Amino acid sequence: MPEQLALLNQLQRMTPQVRAIFAADRAPRSFARDPRELIDPSGLCLRSGWLQNAFEAVREDFPNISIEGFLAGGDSRSLLHAVVDAWLGPASATLLRTSNPEEYVDALRRAYLDFRTTMTPFDGGVSYGSYRYHEGFHVELPDNLNVTPMNAPVGPDLHYPPYGSKVTKRGHRSIGMVMASRVWNREIPLTARDVELFRELQVRSYDEVHAWDYDPDLLLSEVQIAHMISTGEAPIYNFSYEQGPPRARTVVQARWELAARLQDERILTVDKAELEQIRSRIGSDTVRRSGNSLDFRSRYARDPYYRLSRDELFEMALARPKALDVAVLVNEWEHVGGTQRFIRVMGDWVRRLRNQYPKKSDKFPQEFWASRLAMITGASEPSNLHLLGRWDHARTDLEAGRNFIGTRLDRYGNRAIPTLDEVSLYTYEQRAEGRTGFTFPSGETLGSFPLTDFDRATDAVVGLDQRTLAELMSALQEDEWQSALRLLQDADRREEWNGLVRRLNLQVDYYGMPAALRLPEI
């Protein structure tokens, strides 16, 4: 798994300064990763003793050989070849050995075929080797591939993808492909979307939901899985009905439900006039499906479109102004170590610095800097990303917890409501009774909210490991970045940047890193 591993030479081992911070008299209040994780994010770790010994033996004859070159070697029938395949998976191993897109896509196909019957190593076997960004030799993948690794290159220059909708849509589609291959118990074409996917899977609408490996609370119907693969939209965590007009997602999902319910693939693509003709031919139906909205193992509770009548769905699909709309809370991606908020902050600074120059100026390439900072922090690495429901996200991320309004977190008292269906029972009066003053129908009282590391939870800087911090500080010292900073005229913005610099420099000091890495204030 290239993204989680490290080179086995001395440069990737802990420095004396880093070892020193674990001593009692130097322990910082800030977060420091496990020593084994202080690695080059572009490297490889040999977790096999046999591979480690073999690599060291090869280096005696070829001292300049890279770890990638070593792992890519060996005859296809050799033991080395077999061990590398077993450790890295077919996709990552193939990426080491070839730059042929067809061979890599075939390896991705085999990887997803394996996921039908094995637990999904979502961060291994479906990642794009980050070392290729350092080498500059890329595999250019088709745009319509449903299993494109989240960190695969984008754009004509094949740069690292800044974290955003393009990255998350790749993740949603990849999860959907695994779920689909299991639900339909067959291999799913890697490029099938929309009508082709509907026809391939023969999608139907019935009351059954299917779970995702890493979150038993992520339950999707056949229609929702097919829709997620086609559009890359995030799965729905919770929903409510509102007055229209319906938004774009509502219109599309209503069409998918109608197509599945009526077994008519044309509904996915026809224009409004033809859709109205289809409606006229089949007649009116105003009866809603029945069910228990608190039975969260049922499709009735999970899928807002399943319970609606056919007439309501047609109104939504036709985007009528008075049609119902569906407001949704979706599952969210959480970064290990709070990278997401830090990247958002740095993205704001990239835009601000670009705005210091005329529009046609090339003195500060915004896309380059956004891509570079994302790569340094590993913002789009599958191994750094987890798709979570709102409740799990709130328990993992203090900032997400504070924004968890109207659901299971009492954000005023750092307490948690036992179950989702008991949220409405917890009123301001009950809140005033204190943590143990109110018992819910389930028999449970309020639980404590587990996030207590406020430094780490509120400031992503303290989540940066030594190597990431060193690369980041080196990049931010470059003339291009510093020259743009010096053009800032707004005193508040300058002080905001200086505040970030002080936090970064403090982290450099805590790690005992060279003073030359410290950033200057402006």
N, C-alpha and C positions, 0 to 999 in steps of 0.2 A: 504494500500500500504506500506508494511513493509520497503522498502528502503527509503521512504521519511519521515518517521515518527519518533517520539521520545518518550522515556519513560517519564512517568509523575511523577517521583520522583525528589527530590530536586537536586540531583547530575547532572541532565540534564538541569537544569535551568541556566540562566546566572549568572556568578560570579560577585561580586562587581567590580573586576578589569575590566571585560568586559563592564559592564554598564558605568564605568568611561570613557571609550574611546569615548563615544558618547557626552561627555561634550565638550563645545566649546574650552576649554583650553587644551584638551587632544586629540582632533580629529586627527587621523593619516592621512597622505597623502595616505596611502595604503588602499586597498579595504577591507571592513568588511561586512560580510553578514548581512542580516536582523536578528535581535536578535532571532526571532522565528526559524531560521534555524541553530542556534548554537546547534546542536543536536548530539547525538550518532548515527552514520550512521547505526548501527546495530539494532537500537531500533524501537519503534512503537509510533506513535502519535495518541491519541484518539481525533479525530476531532468532535466526537459526545459527546454532554454534557451528554446524557444518559449513554454512555459507561464510561465516566470519573467518574460519580457518582457511577456507579455499581462497577467499579474497586476499588475505594476508600473504598466502603462498604465491599468488599471481603477482602481487605488488613487488615481490623480491626480484622478479625478472622484468616487470614492466612498472616501474615506480610511478609513472605519470598516468596510469590507467584510472579512469573515473569509476565510481561505483555503478553508474548507469551502464558504462561500457562493459564492465565485468558481468553484470546481471543479464545484459543483452546477448552475451556470448554463448557458446556451446551449441553443439549439434542438436537438432530437434529431438533426437533419440537419447540425448545425454541425461545424466542424473541432474546436472545443473539446470537444464531446461525444465525438467519435471518439478524440481524443488521451487524454482522461481514461479512457475505456473501455480503451484499449490499455495504459495505464500501471498502472491499479489493478485491472483485471479486472472482470467483470460484477457480482460480488457487492458488492465495496467501492464501486464506482461507483454502483450502484443505491442503496446505503445512504446515500450522500451526497444523493441526489435525492428520496427518499421515505421515509415512515414506515409505508407499507402493508406488512404482513407477507406478504401474498400475492405482491406484486411482489418482495420480497426473497427469499422461498423459491424463486420461479421463477428468480431470478438465481443462487442457490446451485445449483439443478438444472443450469443451463447451465454453471456453473463446473466442476462435477464431471463433466459430460458431456465437457468439453474435456480433462479430465485422463486420459481414456481413451487419447488419442493424443499428449499432450504431457507433458514432465517436470513433475512436480507442484511448483508454488510453494506449499508447504504453509502458509507464513506469510503469503501474499498471496492475496487473493481469497476466503479462508475465515476471515478475522478480522472481528470485530465492531468497528466504529469506536469507539475509546476516547474520542474527543472527545464522543461522545453522553453519557458519564457527567458531563462538565463542563456540557454544555448542559441535561441533564435530559430530553431527548426521546428515547424509546426505541422500538425495534421489538420487540414481544412475540412470540416465536417459539413454535410448537407444542412441547409437551413430548416428543413422540414422534419428533422429527426426527433422523434418523441423521447429519446433517451440520451439527449445531448448532456454530457457532464456539466454541472453548474459552473465550473471554472474553466470551461473550454474557451478558446479565443474568439473575439468578435471583431467585426469591421474588416475592411479591405486590407488593413495593415496587421490584422490578427493580434490585437492587443488584449491584455487581461481585462475581463469584464468587470466594470465597477458594479458594486452591489446595488441591485434595483430590481425592477419588475422582470427584466429579461432573465436574470439569474433565478428568481423565485419561480417564474413560470416553468423553467427547465426542471426545477425540483418537483413541482406539482405534477408535471407530465410523467416524470420518471416514477413517482410513487403510484400514479394512476396506472402505468403500464404493468407494474408488479401486481397490483391488486386485480387488474383485468385478466392477466395470465392465470391467476389462481381462480377467480370467479368462473371464468369460462373454461378453465383447465385445458388451455391450448396456447400455442405460440401466437402472439399478436404481431402483425406487421409493424415494423418500427416507424413507418411513415404514414400510417393510416389515420386520417382525421375526418371529421364531419360526416358526409354521406358515406364515404368509403368505410369509415370505422363503424358507422351505424349498420351498414350492410354486412360487414365482416362479422360483427358480434351478434347481429339480430337482436338488438336491444329491446327489452320489454319492460313494462311498468307493472310491478307487483310489490307486495309488502314484504321486502326482505332487504337487510343491510349487511354489509361486509366490513370487517375490521382491518386496520393497518397494524403491522408487526409491533411498532414501537409505541403505539397509543391505542389501547383498547377502547378509548372513548371516541376515536375517529372512526365513525361508521358511515359508510356511503352505500347508496343503492346503485344498481347497474346504470341507471340513467345518469346519476351524478358522476360516476367513474368515467363514463364515456365523454361527458361534457368536460370534465377536468382535463382529460387527455387532449381533446380538441382545442380548447381555449387556453389552457394553462392557468385558469382561475383557481384561487385558493378554495379549499373545501369549507363548507359552512359549519360554524360552531354553534351559532344561535341565530334566531331570526324573529322578525315581527312583520306584520302587514301594515302598510301605510296607504294613504290616498295617492293616486298617480299624479302626473304621468309616470309610467314605469321606466326605470333606468335601463341602460343597455344590457347589463347582465340579466336582469329580470326577463327582458324580451327574448334573449337567446335561450335561457333555461326553460322558459315556457314552451318554446318551440320544440326543445328536446323532449319534454314530457308529453306534449301532444303527439309527436312523431312516434314515441314508444307506445303510447296508449292506443293510438289508431293504426300502428304498424304501417306508417306512410312516410317514407324517407324524404319525399318531396317537401314536406313541411319545413325541413331544416333550411332550405335554400330559396323557396319561391318568394316572389314579391308580395306586397300586401294585397293586390288585386286578386291574384291567384289563390292566396290563402283565404280570402273572403269567399271565393267560389267553393273551395273545399268545405268551408264551414256551412255554406248554404246547402250543399249536397247532402251532408250527413245529418243536418237538423240540429235542434237545440237540446241541451242537457244542462240543467241547473242544479243537479244533485251533487252535493259534496260527499266525499268518502268519509266514513266515520272511523274513530279510533280514540286512543288515550294520549293526550298531548304530554303527559308526564311519564309515559312508558318510553324511556330513552333507548330501548333496544328495538323499537319499532320504526318503520319508515315514516309513519304518520307524525311522529314527534321530531324526526330528523330532517325530513325533506319538505320544505314549504310548498312545493308544487304538487306533491302527491295527493294532498287532501283537497285541493281545489276542484271545482266543477269544470266540465269541458268548456262551458261558455266563458267562465272566468279566465281560463287559460288562453282561449282565443282572443279575448279582449287584451290580455297582456301581450300576446305574441304580435298583435296588430298595433301595439303601442298607442292604444286609445288614451286620450287625456284623463278620462275618468276611471280607467282600469286600476286594479290594485297594483301596488308596488311592494316589493319585498326588500326590507332593510335587513342587512345581515352583519353579524360579527363573524369573522373568519379565523381559522387557525393561522398562527403567525410563526415566522422563523425567528429563532433566538440564536444569537452568536455566543460561542464560548468566550468567557472573559469580557463581555460587554463591548465587543468590537463594533457592533452596529451603531451605537450612539456616537462612538468616537469617529467612525467613518462619516456619519451624518454631519458632525461638527466640521470635519476636515473638508467635506464636500462643500459646505457653506463658505469656507475660507477660499477654496479653489475658485468658486464663482465670484467672490468679492475681489480677489486679486486679478482675475481676468477682466473685471469691469474697470480696472484702473487704466486700461489701454483702449484705444479705438477699436471698433468692431472688427475691422479688417486686419488688425495687427496680428502678427504671428510671434510676438515677443513672449507671450505666456500661453502655451497650448493647453487649454482647459481639459480636453479629453485625455491628453497624455498624463497630466498630473492626477486626475481622478482615477485613471487606470493604475498608475504607479502606486499611489497610496493604498488602493484596495489590495494590490498584490503584496505589498510589504506587510500589511496587517492580516492577510489571509481572509479578507472579508467575504470572498465568494467560494472558499474551499468547502466542499461537502462535509469534510470532517469537522469543520467549525460551526456547522449549522444544524439545528434541530427544529423540526416542524412540531409545534406545540399547540394544544388547545389553550383558550384564554385562562383557564384555571391553572393549568400547569405552568403557563408563561408567568402568571402572577406570582407563583410560588418560587420561580427561578430568578425573576428579574424584579427588583424592587420598584423600578420605574414603571414597568408594566403593571405591577400590583397597585401602585398608586392611581393608575388610570383605569382600574378595573371597576368602573362605576356601574351600579345597578346589578351586579352579579354577586359572586360568592365572597368577595373580600370586603370586610368592614374597614375601609381605608382610614377611618377616624380613630380606630382603636387597635390596629395591628392584630385583628382577629379574623378567623375564617368561618363561614357558614358551612355546616356539614355537607349538605347536598344542594344541587342546583334547584330542585323543585321546592326547596324551603326558603329560597331567597325572599319571596314576597311576604313571608311570615315575619321577617325580621324588620320591625318598624323602629322608628325613633324611640318609641316608648320602651321597646325591648332593649334597645341599645343602652338606654339609661340605666337598666337594671344591672349592668356589668357583665363580666365574662361568664359567670356561672349562674346568673339570675334568671336565665330563660332556657327552658328545655324544649327542643324541637320535637315534632311528631315522631321522628325517627328514634327518639330516646337519647340523642346526643346533644351536648352543649357546644358552645363555640370553641373552636380549636385555635391554638396559637399559630401565628403566622411565622414561618421559619427563618425569614431573612433578617439577619442581625449584623452582617458585615457591611455597615453603611458606607465605609470608605470605598470598598470594592464595588458596591452596588450603585453608587451614585457617580463614580468617576472611573471611566474606562481606562484611564492612563495607568492606574495601578494594576490592571490586568495584563499589561504588556510584558512579555518575558524579555530577557536580556538581549537576545539576538534581534527580535523584532524592534525593540527600542533603539538599538544601535543603528539598524538600517534606516529607521524613521528619522532619527536625529541627523544622520549623514545627509539624507535627501533634503531635509528642511534647511540645511546650511548652504545649499547650492546657490550660486549667484542669481539664477533665474527667479527662485522663490524669494530670496532676500531683497532683490531689487524691486520686485512687485510690492513687498511689504513696506518698503521705505516710501512708496508713493501714497500710502494711506494718510489722509488728512484728518479724518474724524478721530477726535481724541478718545472717545469711548471705545471705538473699534481698536485703536492702538493699545489701550489698556486691557481690553478683552484678550488680545493676542498675547500681551505680556503676561497676563494671568495664566494662560495655557503654557507659555514658555516656563514659568516658574514651577508649575506642576511637573512638567516633563523633566526639567533639570533636577528637581527634588528626587524624582524616581531614579535618575542617573546616579545621584549621590547615594541613595539607599542601596543600589546594587554595587557600589564601589567601582563604577566604570570610569574610564579615563575622562579627565576634565575637558579634554578637547572636544568631546561629544556635546558639551553643554551649548545651548542655543543663546545667541545674544538677544537682549531686549531691544525694542525700537523706541 
